[in-house]
């Protein structure tokens, strides 16, 4: 692309953005207010290994849920079923690799 310049109509070169500093991965220390704000965030997250939803705090900490006895029994059945499915899948995969 060529540009023609005629006396007064010169366009100044576009300024280049300053180079971005390389991130070292280190984070600055959190203030107590930032820490408490992060800890107060609780979300419900699906765990594909167990097939259940878990409560997860902002930092990734798993929080136990208080549930009724019937809910506990239902969760236990689901977890046992998921464990059996996983074991069966792993067993079938290892058998298929042998033959």
CORKA-V814972 format. One record per helix or strand of 3 or more residues. SS is the DSSP state (2 for helix, 1 for strand). FROM is the first residue (numbers start at 1). TO is the last residue. Records with the same first field share a line. If there is no record, write none. Layout:
SS=FROM-TO, FROM-TO
This chain:
2=32-39, 69-98
1=42-47, 52-57
